[in-house]
């Protein structure tokens, strides 16, 4: 009986030691977008002459990552009234009903459905883009990703670049297509600070 009690105590001590010395499991971490370093840009072919590049100046949202579990969530809101073509008159024109229709739809959103990892880095973000009241599935291809302490904020931070291609006609914004290209490339540079 003494041997059984001693064995039981030894097993309990071993289990407790394993629990206290086991590495802690990573938990999902939430990062808030840094609006001063997060810019969605869009580019399209203009009448065969050139590729035009514009951007949105106001973007908000959050990214949740669990790098140990290789899961994540991305939730982005773009202020479409912040469109910046580099020319104020065209900014007003592109906000009209035929294109962005910002009076009726002042925001566009992207909400992820899946984040795909290779190794310890995300390489694709699948989700739904909602623009002008139309929601379509899109996949963002992540071309760079970095997670490290921010040297100025003294907090953990992440950054990434990603892109996708959509068709304007699928979002009721197809005026002048195909002369002005139907396909629009969306690139986004993202930086986010841990909450």
N, C-alpha and C positions, 0 to 999 in steps of 0.2 A: 504494500500500500504506500509506503514511504517513497519507493521508486516511482510509482505512478504519479504521486503528487509532485515529486521533483521533476519528472518528465513534463508534466502539464505546466508547471511554472516555467520551465525552460522554453517550451513552445510558445507560451504567452509572451515571455520576454523577447523572444526572437521575432514574433509577429509585430510587437510594439516597436522594436528597433527598426524593422523593415519599413513600417509606416512612417516613422519620424525621419528616416534617412532617405526615403524615396524622393525622387525629384518631383516637385509640384507640377501638376498638369497646367498647361497654359490655358488661359481663359480668353474669350473674345475681347478684343480691345477696340474702343471706339475712337475714331479720329474725326475732327471737325475740319471741313475744307477751309483753307486759307484763301480768302477771296482776292488777295493781292497777288497770288501766284497760281491761280486756277483760271484758265481761259479756254473755253471751247472756241475753236476756229472752224470755218467752213470754206471750202474752195470748190470752184466750178469753172467749166470752160465757157468763155464769153464769146459767142458768135464765131468760134474757131480762131479767134485772134490771140487770146491769152487765157491763162488761168488766173482768175481773180481770187483774192484771199481776204476774208473779213473775220471778225470775231465778236463775241459777246463779252462785255466788260463786267457783268455782275452774275456771279454763280455762287450758290450756297449748297450745303448738303453734308452728309456724313458717310464715312466708310467704316465698316466693322470687319476686323480681321481676326481670325484664329489661325495663326501660322502653324501651330502644332497639329491641329485637326485638318488643316488645309481647306478652310471654308471662309466665306466672307459675304458681305452684303454691301452694295453701293447704292446710294440714294442721292441723286443730284437734281437740283432745280436751277434752270437757266432763266434769267430775266430777259425775255426776248426784246423788250423795249431798250435794252442796253446795247443793241446791235451797233457795231462800229465798222463801217465800210471804208472809213478814211475820208468821207465826203458827206457833209451834213445833209445836203439835199437828197442824196441817194439813201441816207439813213431813213429819212422820212418816207421816201418812195417804197423802200423794201419792207417797211412796217405796214403797208397797205393791205387790203383784203386779198389781193392776188398772190401775195407772198407770205409774210409772217402773220398778218392780221392781228397785230399786237393789241388793238383796242378790245377785241373779243377774247384773245388768247395771250395774256401778258406773260405767260411762262410756258416753258417746255420742260419735261421731266424725263429722267432715266432711272428706272428701278431694276436692279439686278434680280435674276432668278437663279444664277449659278456663277460661281467664280472657279475657274479651272487653274490648277497649279501644276507646274513642272518643278520637281524638287521643292525648294522652299519659297518659290516666287510665283505670283499669279501671272498667267500668260494670256488668258482670255476672260472676258466678263460677258456672260450672256444675260440679256434682259429685255425690257420693254421701253421703247422710246415713245413718248406721247407728245405730239406736236399738232397744233390746230385741232385738237379734239380727236385726233386719230392715233391709235396705239398700234405699233408694229414691233415684232421681235427683231432685235439687232444683236450682233456680237461685236464687242470691242476687242481688237487685238492689242495686247499690251506689249509695247516694244522696249520699255525700260521700267524698272521698279527698284526702289531703294527704301530701306527701313533703317533708321539710325537716329541717335539723339540729335536734336536741332541745336546747332552751335550758338544761336542767338536766344531762342525761347527757353533753352535748357529743359526741354521736354522731348519725349520720343516723337518722331515724326515719320511720315511716309511720303513718297513722291512717285509719280508714274507718268508715262506718256502712252496714249492709246489712240486708236483710230478705227473708223468704220466707213462704209459707203451706203448711202440711202438714195432712193429715188424721190424727187420732189412730187411727181405726179401721184405717188401713193399717199401723200400727206396733203392733198388738195392745194398744192403750191406750185403747179406746173406751168404757169404762164410762160410763153415764148419757147417752151420745149418743142422740139429738140434743138432749136437754134442756140438757145442758152441751155447748156447740158442739163438733162434730166438727172443724171447722177451727180450727187454732191458728196464730197469727202468731208467727213467730220474728224478733226483731230482735237484731242483735249490734253492739256498739260495740267496735272493735278498735284497740289501739295496739301497735306493735311496734318494737323497737330493733335496729339493725343489729348483727350479730355482729362 
